[in-house]
Amino acid sequence: MIQRAKRRLAGMFVCALAGCAAGPDFKPPPAPEGPGFVPAGQLAEHTASAPMPGGDAQHFVEGLDIPGQWWALFQSPELNRLIEQALKNNPTLQAAQASLRQANENVAAQRGTLYPSVSANYQAERARSSAAEFGLPQQGSGYLYTLNSASVNVSYTLDAFGGVRREIEAMQAQADYARFALEASYLTLTANVVTAAIAEGSLRAQIAATEDIARAQQMQLDITRLRVNAGGASRADVLQQQATLQATLATLPPLRTQLAQQRNLLSTYVGSLPADYAGAEFHLDSLSLPTDLPVSLPSKFVEQRPDVRQYSALLHQATAQIGVATANLMPQLTLTGSYGGAAVKFADMFSPSSIVWRLAASVTQPIFKGGQLVHERRAAVAAAQEAAANYKATVLVAFRNVSDSLYALQGDADALAAETTAERSAAGSLELVQAQYKAGGTSFLQVLTAQQIYQSAAVALVKARAQRYADTAALFQALGGGWWNRADIAANSTASP
């Protein structure tokens, strides 16, 4: 037992002399080795197309890099200007930037613990003493004197087992977390602005389609009234058409409310009060649909997602804390020293006879703390295991996000093609039924049915078109948004995928 303890102690000091750091060294978890984001054969090379603006087929290009300003692929100068304003003024983004600066300063401050602590001290004392204090007979009124003393004090705790270095490593990992939290904030903000702009364009298109339908229904109401006067229709037909028209008009106020709220949301993103917001009006026709879509390689994907990098940094921090807790179990060696002078006269303070100095070394080895240090290390190990599990869960969610977006884009394209056909068929059917009714060849009930079918098809077509734009933005967000190609952020950190 004694020999084993001696060997262990000798090993610890050899490690200390060699500059070893206690605890495990962090190694980033390996990237998943899966073949892709969806099962083989379930992702076509391109999507379906539809004969309308925004209906082009989209191609999935494996390994295609993502531009730093991916939103520029929608070819909207208004959108580019709005995102530029949001990146400049958004308070959430400013908070993330301040958090990163704070974390970097904390790392720099912690690095200072690697160096000796040096302080200077000067003291001037005027005192009166009695001879009795020195065991001498009392004489006169005592002794009156002045004492000047000055010294430089040095204290250094030797980081023999790397506890300080592990603490710096942990704080650097925390700074990395703040770095990728900032990247995640950039990505979320830009994606939210794009999605909100698309939603605004969708609402404007729905309002325009509903107003067109209401105008057509008003014209049909006028025709029905003329037929009533001519004896070709009944008063009930007029009431039914009025009810249909009013039902259509009743859908406009909620749409306009949603549009106003969407504008308010955009004002928040750009750091503006709703009453002061004067952003451009967005329309779906002002946006171009990106046709070449990137599909990152799974082996590189985990390096591109800011949230995955965040949890990797947390795992790194937790791993380093194991080393800190381990080093706390080891001896702590502290060196101290002081050099100075003490004299009655200031001019004599640094004369050879007034020089005073002191050197000291101390070793502190924890022996008994009620199991505190042991349990702290076990807690650090458990925290690292928790961080590893959270990292794995984040990777799984990230892969699911991309898979969901790829499936959604294929479904959106199919839905848009179907809605385009449905809208055109409904429009043709309505036009035919209206002509037949005007000529007295069909019933008014058929006109009402055709109107309702066309109204539903027209609004559904707008929503399907907008959904395709929104899911395209969601794919860029799910893939990480190309932050590694952003020069304006790269200047703040050396991190890269």
C-alpha positions in Angstrom: 0.0 0.0 0.0 2.8 2.4 1.0 4.8 1.5 -2.2 1.7 2.1 -4.3 1.1 5.5 -2.7 4.8 6.4 -3.3 4.6 5.4 -6.9 1.4 7.5 -7.3 2.9 10.5 -5.6 6.0 10.2 -7.8 3.9 9.9 -10.9 2.0 13.1 -9.9 5.2 15.1 -9.5 6.6 13.8 -12.8 3.4 14.8 -14.5 3.6 18.2 -12.8 7.2 18.8 -13.9 6.2 17.7 -17.5 3.4 20.3 -17.6 0.6 17.8 -17.7 -3.0 19.0 -17.0 -5.2 16.9 -14.8 -8.4 15.4 -16.2 -9.3 14.2 -19.7 -8.4 16.2 -22.9 -11.4 17.2 -24.9 -12.0 15.6 -28.3 -14.9 16.8 -30.4 -17.5 14.0 -30.9 -17.2 12.4 -34.4 -19.7 13.4 -37.0 -22.5 10.9 -37.8 -21.5 8.6 -40.7 -25.0 8.4 -42.1 -25.4 8.5 -46.0 -27.7 11.5 -46.0 -30.7 13.2 -44.4 -33.4 11.0 -45.9 -33.5 7.3 -46.8 -32.0 6.4 -50.1 -34.3 6.9 -53.1 -36.7 9.2 -51.3 -35.2 12.5 -52.4 -35.4 13.3 -56.1 -32.8 15.3 -57.8 -35.3 18.1 -58.5 -38.8 19.0 -57.5 -42.0 19.3 -59.6 -42.6 22.5 -61.4 -45.7 24.6 -62.1 -46.5 27.1 -64.9 -46.5 30.3 -62.8 -44.1 32.7 -61.1 -42.3 30.9 -58.3 -43.2 27.5 -59.8 -39.8 26.6 -61.2 -38.3 23.2 -60.3 -35.7 23.3 -57.5 -32.6 21.2 -57.8 -30.9 19.6 -54.8 -27.1 19.9 -55.1 -25.1 17.8 -52.7 -22.1 19.6 -51.2 -23.0 23.0 -52.6 -21.7 25.7 -50.3 -24.0 28.3 -48.8 -23.3 32.0 -49.3 -23.0 34.1 -46.2 -25.8 36.3 -47.4 -28.1 33.5 -48.4 -31.2 35.7 -48.4 -29.8 37.5 -51.4 -30.7 34.5 -53.5 -34.3 35.7 -53.3 -33.1 38.7 -55.5 -35.1 41.3 -53.5 -33.2 44.6 -52.9 -35.9 45.6 -50.4 -35.3 42.4 -48.5 -31.6 42.9 -48.5 -32.0 46.4 -47.1 -34.3 45.3 -44.4 -32.0 42.5 -43.2 -29.1 45.0 -43.2 -31.1 47.3 -41.0 -32.1 44.4 -38.7 -28.4 43.3 -38.3 -27.5 46.8 -37.4 -30.3 47.7 -35.0 -31.8 44.5 -33.5 -31.4 44.6 -29.7 -31.4 40.8 -29.3 -28.4 40.7 -31.6 -26.7 43.5 -29.8 -27.2 41.6 -26.5 -25.5 38.5 -28.1 -22.6 40.6 -29.3 -22.1 42.1 -25.8 -22.3 38.6 -24.3 -19.5 37.5 -26.6 -17.4 40.5 -25.6 -18.0 39.7 -22.0 -17.0 36.1 -22.4 -13.7 37.0 -24.2 -12.8 39.5 -21.5 -13.4 36.9 -18.9 -11.0 34.5 -20.7 -8.4 37.2 -20.8 -8.9 38.0 -17.1 -8.6 34.3 -16.2 -5.3 34.0 -18.2 -3.8 36.5 -15.8 -3.9 33.8 -13.1 -1.0 32.1 -14.9 1.3 34.9 -13.9 2.7 35.9 -10.6 0.9 38.5 -8.6 3.1 41.6 -7.9 2.1 44.5 -5.6 3.9 47.4 -4.2 3.4 48.8 -0.7 4.6 51.9 1.1 3.8 52.9 4.6 4.8 56.0 6.7 4.2 55.7 10.5 4.7 58.4 13.2 4.5 56.9 16.7 5.3 57.4 20.4 6.4 54.4 22.5 7.1 53.9 26.2 10.3 52.4 27.4 8.2 49.9 29.3 7.1 48.3 26.0 10.7 47.1 25.6 11.2 46.1 29.3 13.2 49.2 30.2 12.8 51.6 33.1 10.4 54.4 32.5 12.4 57.5 31.4 11.0 60.8 30.5 8.0 61.0 28.3 8.9 58.0 26.1 10.2 57.7 22.6 8.9 59.6 19.6 9.9 58.3 16.2 9.0 58.0 12.5 9.2 54.8 10.5 9.2 54.6 6.7 8.8 51.2 5.0 8.4 50.2 1.4 8.3 46.7 -0.3 7.5 44.8 -3.4 5.5 41.6 -2.8 5.4 38.7 -5.2 3.0 35.7 -4.9 2.8 32.8 -7.3 0.8 29.7 -7.1 2.5 27.1 -9.3 0.0 25.4 -11.7 1.6 22.1 -11.2 -1.3 19.9 -12.1 -3.0 22.2 -14.6 -6.0 23.3 -12.6 -5.6 26.9 -13.7 -5.1 25.9 -17.3 -8.2 23.7 -17.2 -10.1 26.7 -15.8 -8.9 28.9 -18.6 -9.9 26.1 -21.1 -13.3 25.9 -19.6 -13.8 29.7 -19.9 -12.5 29.7 -23.4 -15.2 27.0 -24.2 -17.7 29.3 -22.6 -16.5 32.1 -24.9 -16.9 29.7 -27.9 -20.5 29.0 -26.7 -21.1 32.7 -26.7 -19.6 33.0 -30.2 -21.9 30.4 -31.6 -24.8 31.8 -29.7 -24.2 35.0 -31.6 -24.1 33.0 -34.9 -27.4 31.4 -33.9 -28.8 34.8 -33.2 -27.7 36.1 -36.6 -29.2 33.0 -38.3 -32.5 33.2 -36.4 -32.9 36.9 -37.1 -32.2 36.7 -40.8 -34.4 33.7 -41.2 -37.2 35.4 -39.2 -37.0 38.5 -41.4 -37.2 36.5 -44.6 -40.1 34.4 -43.3 -42.0 37.5 -42.1 -41.4 39.2 -45.4 -42.8 36.2 -47.2 -45.8 36.1 -44.9 -46.4 39.7 -45.6 -46.3 39.0 -49.3 -48.7 36.1 -48.9 -51.2 38.2 -46.9 -51.1 40.9 -49.5 -51.7 38.3 -52.2 -54.6 36.8 -50.3 -56.1 40.2 -49.8 -55.8 41.0 -53.5 -57.3 37.6 -54.5 -60.2 38.1 -52.1 -60.8 41.6 -53.3 -60.9 40.3 -56.9 -63.3 37.6 -55.9 -65.5 40.2 -54.1 -65.6 42.4 -57.2 -66.6 39.4 -59.4 -69.3 38.5 -56.9 -70.5 42.1 -56.9 -70.8 41.9 -60.7 -72.7 38.7 -60.4 -75.0 40.3 -57.9 -75.7 43.1 -60.3 -76.5 40.6 -63.1 -78.8 38.7 -60.7 -80.7 41.9 -59.9 -81.1 42.6 -63.6 -82.4 39.1 -64.1 -84.9 39.6 -61.2 -86.2 42.7 -62.9 -86.5 40.8 -66.2 -88.3 38.0 -64.4 -85.5 35.5 -65.1 -84.4 35.1 -61.4 -86.0 35.2 -58.0 -85.5 37.4 -55.0 -84.0 34.5 -53.2 -81.1 34.4 -55.7 -80.3 38.0 -54.9 -80.3 37.3 -51.2 -78.0 34.3 -51.7 -75.6 36.2 -53.8 -75.6 39.1 -51.2 -74.8 36.6 -48.5 -72.0 35.1 -50.5 -70.5 38.5 -51.2 -70.7 39.6 -47.5 -69.1 36.3 -46.4 -66.2 37.1 -48.8 -65.9 40.6 -47.5 -65.9 39.4 -43.9 -62.7 37.5 -44.6 -60.8 40.8 -45.4 -60.7 42.4 -41.9 -58.8 39.4 -40.3 -56.4 39.4 -43.2 -55.7 43.1 -42.9 -55.2 42.7 -39.2 -52.7 39.9 -39.8 -50.9 42.1 -42.3 -50.7 44.9 -39.8 -49.4 42.5 -37.2 -46.8 41.1 -39.6 -45.6 44.7 -40.3 -45.3 45.2 -36.5 -43.3 42.0 -36.3 -40.9 43.2 -38.9 -40.5 46.6 -37.1 -39.5 44.6 -34.0 -36.9 42.7 -35.9 -35.3 45.9 -37.3 -35.3 47.6 -33.9 -38.0 50.1 -34.7 -41.3 51.1 -33.0 -44.4 50.1 -34.9 -45.4 53.7 -35.5 -42.0 54.6 -36.9 -41.6 51.6 -39.2 -41.5 52.5 -42.8 -40.2 49.4 -44.5 -41.0 48.5 -48.1 -44.1 46.6 -48.9 -43.4 43.0 -49.8 -45.2 41.1 -52.5 -44.6 37.5 -53.6 -44.0 38.7 -57.2 -41.0 40.7 -55.9 -39.2 37.6 -54.7 -37.4 35.1 -56.9 -37.4 31.4 -55.9 -33.8 30.0 -55.5 -33.6 27.0 -57.9 -30.3 25.4 -56.8 -30.6 24.3 -53.2 -27.6 23.0 -51.2 -27.6 19.7 -49.4 -24.6 19.6 -47.0 -22.6 16.4 -46.5 -23.5 14.9 -43.1 -19.8 14.7 -42.2 -19.6 18.5 -42.4 -23.1 19.4 -41.4 -22.4 19.3 -37.6 -19.7 21.9 -38.1 -22.1 24.2 -39.8 -25.0 24.3 -37.4 -24.4 27.0 -34.7 -26.5 25.2 -32.1 -24.5 22.0 -32.5 -21.3 24.0 -32.1 -22.8 25.6 -29.0 -23.5 22.2 -27.4 -20.0 21.0 -28.4 -18.6 24.0 -26.6 -20.7 23.2 -23.5 -19.3 19.6 -23.7 -15.8 21.0 -23.9 -16.4 23.2 -20.9 -17.8 20.3 -18.9 -14.8 18.2 -19.8 -12.4 20.9 -18.7 -14.2 21.2 -15.4 -13.3 17.6 -14.7 -9.7 18.6 -14.9 -10.3 21.5 -12.5 -12.0 19.2 -10.0 -9.2 16.7 -10.3 -6.5 19.3 -9.8 -8.2 20.4 -6.6 -7.4 17.0 -5.1 -3.7 17.6 -5.7 -1.1 19.5 -3.7 -1.1 23.3 -4.2 2.4 24.9 -4.2 2.6 28.6 -3.5 5.8 30.8 -3.6 5.9 34.2 -2.0 8.5 36.8 -1.5 9.0 40.4 -0.6 11.9 42.9 -0.9 12.1 46.4 0.5 13.5 48.7 3.2 12.6 50.2 6.5 14.2 53.3 8.0 13.5 56.2 10.3 14.5 58.6 7.5 13.1 58.2 4.0 16.5 58.8 2.5 18.0 55.9 4.4 15.2 53.5 3.5 17.1 51.7 0.7 20.5 51.8 2.2 22.2 48.4 2.7 21.5 48.4 6.4 17.8 49.1 5.9 17.1 46.3 3.3 14.5 43.7 4.4 13.4 40.7 2.4 11.5 37.5 2.8 11.1 34.2 0.8 8.6 31.5 1.5 7.2 28.4 -0.1 4.2 26.5 1.1 2.6 23.2 0.0 -1.0 22.5 0.8 -2.4 19.0 0.4 -6.1 18.5 1.1 -6.5 15.6 3.6 -10.0 15.7 4.8 -12.9 17.9 3.7 -15.8 15.5 4.4 -15.6 14.1 0.8 -16.3 17.5 -0.7 -13.6 17.4 -3.4 -14.3 13.8 -4.4 -18.0 14.5 -4.8 -17.3 17.7 -6.7 -15.2 15.7 -9.2 -18.0 13.1 -9.5 -20.4 15.9 -10.1 -18.1 17.3 -12.9 -18.0 13.8 -14.5 -21.8 13.6 -14.4 -22.1 17.1 -15.9 -19.9 16.1 -18.8 -22.1 13.0 -19.3 -25.1 15.3 -19.4 -23.5 17.6 -21.8 -22.6 14.7 -24.1 -26.2 13.5 -24.1 -27.5 17.1 -24.8 -25.0 17.3 -27.7 -26.3 14.1 -29.2 -29.9 15.2 -28.8 -29.0 18.5 -30.6 -27.4 16.7 -33.5 -30.5 14.5 -33.9 -32.8 17.5 -33.9 -30.5 19.2 -36.5 -30.6 16.3 -38.9 -34.4 16.1 -38.4 -34.7 19.8 -39.3 -32.9 19.3 -42.6 -34.9 16.1 -43.4 -38.2 17.9 -42.6 -37.2 20.8 -44.9 -36.3 18.5 -47.8 -39.5 16.6 -47.5 -41.5 19.8 -47.2 -39.9 21.3 -50.4 -40.8 18.2 -52.4 -44.4 18.3 -51.0 -44.6 22.1 -51.6 -43.7 21.7 -55.2 -46.3 18.9 -55.7 -48.9 20.9 -53.9 -48.2 24.1 -55.9 -48.6 22.1 -59.2 -51.9 20.7 -58.0 -53.2 24.0 -56.7 -52.3 25.7 -60.0 -54.3 23.1 -61.9 -57.2 23.4 -59.4 -57.2 27.2 -59.6 -57.3 27.3 -63.3 -59.9 24.6 -63.5 -62.1 26.4 -60.9 -61.6 29.7 -62.8 -62.7 28.1 -66.1 -65.6 26.4 -64.5 -66.8 29.6 -62.8 -66.5 31.5 -66.1 -68.5 28.9 -67.9 -71.3 28.6 -65.3 -71.6 32.4 -65.1 -72.0 32.5 -68.9 -74.6 29.7 -68.8 -76.5 31.4 -65.9 -76.5 34.7 -67.8 -78.1 32.9 -70.8 -80.5 31.1 -68.5 -79.0 27.7 -69.0 -78.2 26.8 -65.4 -79.3 27.4 -61.9 -78.1 30.0 -59.5 -77.0 27.3 -57.0 -74.4 26.1 -59.5 -73.1 29.7 -59.7 -72.7 29.9 -56.0 -71.0 26.5 -55.8 -68.5 27.5 -58.6 -67.8 30.8 -56.8 -67.0 29.0 -53.5 -64.8 26.5 -55.2 -62.9 29.2 -57.1 -62.5 31.4 -54.0 -61.0 28.4 -52.0 -58.7 27.5 -54.9 -57.4 31.0 -55.4 -56.5 31.5 -51.7 -55.0 28.0 -51.5 -52.8 28.8 -54.5 -51.4 31.9 -52.8 -50.7 30.0 -49.6 -49.0 27.1 -51.5 -46.8 29.5 -53.4 -45.8 31.4 -50.1 -45.2 28.1 -48.3 -42.6 27.1 -51.0 -40.7 30.3 -50.4 -40.9 29.9 -46.6 -39.7 26.3 -46.7 -36.8 27.3 -48.9 -35.7 29.8 -46.3 -36.2 27.1 -43.6 -33.8 24.8 -45.5 -31.1 27.5 -45.5 -31.6 28.0 -41.8 -31.6 24.3 -41.1 -28.2 23.9 -42.9 -26.6 26.7 -40.8 -27.1 29.7 -43.0 -23.5 30.0 -44.4 -22.2 32.0 -41.4 -18.7 30.7 -42.1 -18.7 32.8 -45.3 -19.7 36.0 -43.5 -16.7 38.3 -43.4 -18.4 40.7 -41.0 -18.5 38.0 -38.3 -15.3 36.2 -39.1 -13.3 39.2 -38.0 -14.5 38.7 -34.4 -13.4 35.1 -34.0 -11.1 32.5 -35.5 -13.8 29.8 -35.3 -14.8 28.2 -38.6 -16.5 25.0 -39.7 
